[in-house]
């Protein structure tokens, strides 16, 4: 029999630590005996790992449990305040940042509008915002431990590179590498729809779902795909750009360079185009467009109602294609256009009810995200938390 190498033993120890940390984060306070039962590890192994994690500040004693006979066991809990992470969402018109503990609970929030949208100016702006957030971190043993960034664009997830961000007119940007000079902790960069999907799957309405699609319907139209319980990113981490599926080659020019992309009919930019001929002339700021259109529609303005309903119908048509291609159990709609759900949903569902291959749509759950305003930034923080936990 081959004796295990030092590398094998280190791998086993790390695995045991990960199993125990995962159980502690999931169940809350537990005794060593309960940990041994839930993990199926020996009591000796559990005690050794727990002692190490207590010494390192990741577990803490929280009091005595109950016992029918004998000594009451000491209960242990994960110490969520051992360190903190940042979640950042870079959107076309705004940058959002949150500080969370290692369980994802938000302890501080920041927003910056008018942030420069590319290159050196963006890096400087993000470094300044991160530096500002550091001053608001609660005291802890490890301080800032990781940063997660969600971007509206095409992201090479493995390399942390923003390949393109059409709605922000970016050239390729090695965001992970460029920020390393001012952050000095692990940085994870992902597409904002993927980040939002990861948050919903880990903490939101998709916790018990294995096959789902998240549509981020804001100024553009992004999407994330959940397959067999995991976010599907494709070959280079750029899968899910459904907003750039071409519906009409003779349609309006998209910022990606193609004509007739789905997002040109199913987003705030589509709403803006449809309402550009309204009387009186549209004078509202671009960032307030959806809110303004909803107000007008609720007051009975025909132009606003027609535009919102057209967006709803286009969303429904695209969702039929998604259902036929991926057959998800649930499709979640997030981002700013969810505010217009009362106008979008009836049109979407009417289109879905007329789908030819009804087997893929008849049981499909289409629902707005309860976290539509902040799922992406929370997802970015969750990615950072995952990176920290993986290193414990």
C-alpha positions as CSV (number, residue, x, y, z in Angstrom):
1,X,0.0,0.0,0.0
2,X,1.3,3.4,-1.0
3,X,1.8,5.8,1.9
4,X,0.1,9.2,1.6
5,X,2.4,12.0,0.7
6,X,2.6,15.3,2.6
7,X,0.6,16.9,-0.3
8,X,-2.1,14.3,0.1
9,X,-2.3,15.0,3.8
10,X,-2.5,18.7,3.3
11,X,-5.2,18.3,0.7
12,X,-7.2,16.1,3.1
13,X,-6.8,18.6,6.0
14,X,-7.9,21.4,3.7
15,X,-10.9,19.4,2.7
16,X,-11.9,18.6,6.3
17,X,-11.6,22.3,7.1
18,X,-13.8,23.3,4.2
19,X,-16.4,20.7,5.2
20,X,-16.6,21.9,8.8
21,X,-16.7,25.6,7.8
22,X,-19.4,25.0,5.3
23,X,-21.5,23.1,7.9
24,X,-20.9,25.8,10.5
25,X,-22.0,28.6,8.1
26,X,-25.1,26.6,7.1
27,X,-26.3,25.5,10.5
28,X,-25.2,28.1,12.9
29,X,-24.1,27.0,16.4
30,X,-23.2,23.3,16.8
31,X,-21.3,21.2,19.3
32,X,-18.3,19.1,18.3
33,X,-20.4,15.9,18.5
34,X,-23.0,17.4,16.2
35,X,-20.3,18.4,13.8
36,X,-18.9,14.9,13.8
37,X,-22.4,13.5,13.1
38,X,-23.2,15.9,10.3
39,X,-19.7,15.7,8.6
40,X,-19.1,12.0,9.3
41,X,-15.6,12.9,10.4
42,X,-14.1,11.3,13.5
43,X,-14.5,13.2,16.7
44,X,-10.7,13.5,16.9
45,X,-10.5,15.1,13.5
46,X,-13.4,17.4,14.3
47,X,-11.8,18.6,17.5
48,X,-8.4,19.2,15.9
49,X,-9.9,21.2,13.1
50,X,-12.2,23.2,15.4
51,X,-9.3,24.0,17.7
52,X,-7.3,25.3,14.7
53,X,-10.2,27.4,13.4
54,X,-10.8,28.9,16.9
55,X,-7.1,29.8,17.2
56,X,-7.2,31.4,13.7
57,X,-10.3,33.4,14.6
58,X,-12.8,31.8,12.3
59,X,-14.9,30.0,15.0
60,X,-16.0,31.1,18.4
61,X,-17.6,29.6,21.5
62,X,-21.2,30.9,21.9
63,X,-22.4,29.1,25.1
64,X,-23.5,25.7,26.4
65,X,-25.9,23.4,24.6
66,X,-28.3,20.9,26.2
67,X,-27.7,17.4,27.3
68,X,-30.0,14.7,28.8
69,X,-27.1,13.4,30.9
70,X,-23.6,14.5,31.8
71,X,-21.7,17.6,30.9
72,X,-23.4,20.1,28.6
73,X,-21.5,20.6,25.3
74,X,-19.8,23.8,24.3
75,X,-21.5,25.2,21.1
76,X,-19.3,26.7,18.4
77,X,-20.3,29.2,15.7
78,X,-18.7,30.7,12.6
79,X,-17.2,34.1,13.3
80,X,-18.6,36.2,10.5
81,X,-16.8,39.3,11.7
82,X,-13.4,37.7,11.3
83,X,-13.0,39.8,8.2
84,X,-14.9,41.7,5.6
85,X,-15.3,41.8,1.8
86,X,-16.4,44.4,-0.7
87,X,-18.9,43.9,-3.5
88,X,-18.8,46.5,-6.4
89,X,-21.2,46.9,-9.3
90,X,-20.0,49.0,-12.2
91,X,-23.1,49.9,-14.3
92,X,-23.4,52.3,-17.2
93,X,-24.5,55.3,-15.0
94,X,-23.4,54.4,-11.5
95,X,-21.0,52.5,-9.3
96,X,-22.4,50.8,-6.2
97,X,-20.3,49.3,-3.4
98,X,-21.2,47.4,-0.3
99,X,-19.2,46.1,2.7
100,X,-20.3,42.7,4.0
101,X,-19.1,40.3,6.7
102,X,-18.2,36.7,5.8
103,X,-21.9,35.7,5.9
104,X,-22.9,38.3,3.4
105,X,-24.6,40.7,5.8
106,X,-24.3,44.3,4.6
107,X,-22.6,46.7,7.1
108,X,-22.0,49.7,4.8
109,X,-23.1,51.0,1.4
110,X,-21.8,53.6,-1.1
111,X,-22.9,54.9,-4.4
112,X,-21.0,57.1,-6.9
113,X,-22.7,58.5,-10.0
114,X,-20.9,60.0,-12.9
115,X,-17.8,57.8,-12.5
116,X,-15.5,57.8,-15.5
117,X,-16.4,54.9,-17.6
118,X,-13.1,53.5,-18.9
119,X,-9.4,53.0,-18.6
120,X,-7.1,54.9,-16.2
121,X,-9.9,57.2,-15.0
122,X,-12.1,54.2,-14.0
123,X,-9.2,52.5,-12.2
124,X,-8.4,55.7,-10.2
125,X,-12.1,56.2,-9.4
126,X,-12.5,52.6,-8.2
127,X,-9.2,52.7,-6.1
128,X,-10.5,55.9,-4.5
129,X,-13.9,54.4,-3.7
130,X,-12.3,51.2,-2.3
131,X,-9.9,53.4,-0.1
132,X,-13.0,55.2,1.2
133,X,-14.8,52.0,2.0
134,X,-11.7,50.7,3.9
135,X,-12.2,53.5,6.4
136,X,-15.7,52.2,7.2
137,X,-14.6,48.6,7.9
138,X,-15.5,47.5,11.4
139,X,-12.5,46.3,13.5
140,X,-11.6,42.7,12.8
141,X,-8.7,40.3,12.9
142,X,-8.2,40.1,9.1
143,X,-9.7,43.4,7.8
144,X,-10.5,43.5,4.1
145,X,-10.1,40.0,2.7
146,X,-11.3,40.1,-0.9
147,X,-13.1,42.3,-3.5
148,X,-15.8,41.1,-5.9
149,X,-16.7,43.2,-9.0
150,X,-19.8,42.8,-11.2
151,X,-19.6,44.5,-14.6
152,X,-22.2,45.1,-17.3
153,X,-20.2,43.6,-20.1
154,X,-18.3,40.5,-21.4
155,X,-15.9,39.2,-18.8
156,X,-13.2,36.6,-19.1
157,X,-13.9,35.2,-15.6
158,X,-10.7,33.2,-15.2
159,X,-8.4,36.1,-16.1
160,X,-10.5,38.9,-14.6
161,X,-10.5,40.8,-17.9
162,X,-13.4,42.9,-19.2
163,X,-13.3,42.0,-22.8
164,X,-15.9,44.5,-23.9
165,X,-18.6,46.6,-22.3
166,X,-20.6,47.9,-25.2
167,X,-23.0,50.1,-23.2
168,X,-20.0,51.8,-21.6
169,X,-17.9,52.0,-24.8
170,X,-14.9,50.1,-23.2
171,X,-11.9,48.7,-24.9
172,X,-10.5,45.5,-23.2
173,X,-9.5,46.2,-19.7
174,X,-7.5,43.9,-17.4
175,X,-9.4,45.0,-14.4
176,X,-8.2,42.4,-11.9
177,X,-4.5,43.1,-12.8
178,X,-4.9,46.9,-12.8
179,X,-6.7,47.1,-9.4
180,X,-4.2,44.8,-7.7
181,X,-1.8,47.8,-7.2
182,X,-4.2,49.5,-4.9
183,X,-6.3,46.7,-3.4
184,X,-3.7,44.0,-2.3
185,X,-6.3,41.3,-1.7
186,X,-7.9,38.7,-4.1
187,X,-10.1,40.3,-6.7
188,X,-12.9,38.5,-8.5
189,X,-14.4,40.0,-11.7
190,X,-17.7,38.7,-13.2
191,X,-20.5,39.7,-15.4
192,X,-23.2,41.5,-13.4
193,X,-26.0,39.0,-14.5
194,X,-23.8,36.1,-13.4
195,X,-23.2,37.8,-10.1
196,X,-26.9,38.5,-9.6
197,X,-27.7,34.9,-10.5
198,X,-25.1,33.6,-8.0
199,X,-26.7,35.7,-5.3
200,X,-30.2,34.5,-6.0
201,X,-29.0,30.9,-6.1
202,X,-27.1,31.1,-2.9
203,X,-29.3,33.5,-0.9
204,X,-32.5,34.3,-2.8
205,X,-35.4,32.8,-4.7
206,X,-33.3,30.2,-6.6
207,X,-31.9,28.5,-3.5
208,X,-33.7,25.2,-4.3
209,X,-33.5,25.5,-8.1
210,X,-30.9,23.7,-10.3
211,X,-31.9,25.0,-13.8
212,X,-32.6,28.7,-14.2
213,X,-31.9,31.9,-16.2
214,X,-31.5,35.4,-14.8
215,X,-32.3,38.3,-17.1
216,X,-30.9,41.6,-16.1
217,X,-33.1,44.1,-17.9
218,X,-31.7,47.6,-17.4
219,X,-30.1,50.0,-19.9
220,X,-28.9,46.9,-21.6
221,X,-30.0,43.2,-21.4
222,X,-27.7,40.7,-19.8
223,X,-28.3,37.2,-18.7
224,X,-26.8,34.4,-16.5
225,X,-27.5,30.7,-16.8
226,X,-27.7,28.1,-13.9
227,X,-27.2,24.6,-15.1
228,X,-27.2,21.6,-12.8
229,X,-26.9,23.9,-9.8
230,X,-23.9,25.8,-11.0
231,X,-23.4,29.1,-12.9
232,X,-22.5,28.3,-16.5
233,X,-19.9,30.6,-17.9
234,X,-18.8,28.8,-21.1
235,X,-15.3,28.5,-22.6
236,X,-13.9,31.8,-21.5
237,X,-16.5,32.9,-19.0
238,X,-18.5,34.9,-21.4
239,X,-21.5,32.7,-22.0
240,X,-25.0,34.2,-21.5
241,X,-24.9,37.3,-23.7
242,X,-28.5,36.7,-24.8
243,X,-29.2,40.4,-25.1
244,X,-27.0,40.3,-28.3
245,X,-28.9,37.5,-30.0
246,X,-29.9,39.0,-33.3
247,X,-33.7,39.1,-33.8
248,X,-33.8,41.3,-36.9
249,X,-30.6,41.9,-39.1
250,X,-32.4,44.9,-40.5
251,X,-33.2,46.3,-37.0
252,X,-31.6,49.3,-35.2
253,X,-27.9,49.4,-34.7
254,X,-26.7,48.1,-31.3
255,X,-23.8,49.3,-29.3
256,X,-22.1,45.9,-29.9
257,X,-22.0,46.6,-33.7
258,X,-24.7,44.3,-34.8
259,X,-28.2,45.2,-35.9
260,X,-31.5,44.1,-34.3
261,X,-30.1,42.6,-31.1
262,X,-32.7,41.5,-28.5
263,X,-31.7,44.3,-26.1
264,X,-32.6,46.9,-28.7
265,X,-36.3,45.9,-28.2
266,X,-36.2,44.8,-24.5
267,X,-34.4,47.3,-22.4
268,X,-34.3,50.9,-21.2
269,X,-32.5,51.9,-24.4
270,X,-35.4,50.3,-26.3
271,X,-37.9,52.3,-24.2
272,X,-36.0,55.5,-24.8
273,X,-36.1,54.9,-28.6
274,X,-39.8,54.0,-28.6
275,X,-40.7,57.1,-26.6
276,X,-38.5,59.5,-28.5
277,X,-41.4,60.5,-30.7
278,X,-43.8,61.1,-27.8
279,X,-45.7,64.4,-27.6
280,X,-44.7,66.4,-25.6
281,X,-41.1,65.7,-26.5
282,X,-39.1,63.5,-24.1
283,X,-37.0,65.6,-21.9
284,X,-36.4,63.3,-18.9
285,X,-32.9,62.4,-17.9
286,X,-31.8,59.0,-19.3
287,X,-31.2,57.6,-15.8
288,X,-34.8,58.5,-14.7
289,X,-36.4,57.1,-17.9
290,X,-38.1,54.0,-16.5
291,X,-39.5,55.7,-13.5
292,X,-40.8,58.6,-15.6
293,X,-42.4,56.2,-18.2
294,X,-44.1,54.3,-15.4
295,X,-45.5,57.5,-13.9
296,X,-46.8,58.5,-17.4
297,X,-48.3,55.0,-18.0
298,X,-50.1,55.0,-14.7
299,X,-51.6,58.3,-15.6
300,X,-52.9,56.8,-18.8
301,X,-50.4,58.3,-21.3
302,X,-50.8,56.2,-24.5
303,X,-47.2,56.6,-25.7
304,X,-45.8,55.3,-22.4
305,X,-48.2,52.4,-22.1
306,X,-47.6,51.3,-25.7
307,X,-43.8,51.5,-25.3
308,X,-43.8,49.5,-22.0
309,X,-46.1,46.9,-23.5
310,X,-43.9,46.6,-26.6
311,X,-40.9,45.9,-24.3
312,X,-43.0,43.3,-22.5
313,X,-43.9,41.5,-25.7
314,X,-40.3,41.5,-26.9
315,X,-39.2,40.0,-23.6
316,X,-41.8,37.3,-24.0
317,X,-40.6,36.5,-27.5
318,X,-37.0,36.2,-26.3
319,X,-38.0,34.1,-23.3
320,X,-39.7,31.6,-25.6
321,X,-36.3,31.1,-27.4
322,X,-34.6,30.7,-24.0
323,X,-37.1,28.1,-22.9
324,X,-36.8,26.1,-26.1
325,X,-33.0,26.2,-25.9
326,X,-32.3,25.7,-22.2
327,X,-35.6,24.4,-20.7
328,X,-35.1,26.2,-17.4
329,X,-37.3,25.6,-14.4
330,X,-37.4,29.3,-13.4
331,X,-36.6,32.6,-15.2
332,X,-35.9,35.6,-12.9
333,X,-36.1,39.1,-14.2
334,X,-33.9,41.7,-12.4
335,X,-32.5,45.3,-12.7
336,X,-34.3,48.6,-13.2
337,X,-37.0,47.6,-15.7
338,X,-38.6,45.4,-13.0
339,X,-40.1,48.6,-11.7
340,X,-42.5,48.4,-14.7
341,X,-43.5,44.8,-14.0
342,X,-47.2,45.7,-13.8
343,X,-47.0,46.7,-17.5
344,X,-44.4,44.1,-18.7
345,X,-45.8,40.9,-17.1
346,X,-49.2,40.8,-18.9
347,X,-47.6,41.2,-22.3
348,X,-44.9,38.6,-21.6
349,X,-47.3,36.0,-20.3
350,X,-49.7,36.6,-23.3
351,X,-46.8,35.9,-25.7
352,X,-45.7,32.8,-23.7
353,X,-49.2,31.4,-23.7
354,X,-49.2,31.4,-27.5
355,X,-45.8,29.6,-27.8
356,X,-45.8,26.7,-30.3
357,X,-43.6,24.3,-28.2
358,X,-45.7,24.7,-25.1
359,X,-44.0,21.9,-23.3
360,X,-41.0,24.1,-22.6
361,X,-43.0,27.1,-21.4
362,X,-46.2,25.7,-19.7
363,X,-44.4,25.0,-16.4
364,X,-41.8,27.8,-16.7
365,X,-41.9,30.1,-13.7
366,X,-41.2,33.7,-14.7
367,X,-40.8,36.0,-11.7
368,X,-39.3,39.4,-10.8
369,X,-36.3,39.3,-8.4
370,X,-37.2,40.7,-5.0
371,X,-33.6,41.9,-5.0
372,X,-33.7,43.4,-8.5
373,X,-32.0,46.7,-7.4
374,X,-29.0,45.2,-5.6
375,X,-28.7,41.5,-6.6
376,X,-25.6,42.2,-8.7
377,X,-23.6,44.1,-6.0
378,X,-24.7,41.5,-3.4
379,X,-23.6,38.8,-5.8
380,X,-20.2,40.4,-6.2
381,X,-19.8,40.4,-2.5
382,X,-20.9,36.7,-2.4
383,X,-18.2,35.9,-4.9
384,X,-15.6,37.6,-2.7
385,X,-16.9,35.7,0.3
386,X,-16.6,32.4,-1.6
387,X,-13.0,33.2,-2.5
388,X,-12.2,33.9,1.2
389,X,-13.9,30.7,2.4
390,X,-12.1,28.6,-0.2
391,X,-8.8,29.7,1.4
392,X,-9.6,29.0,5.0
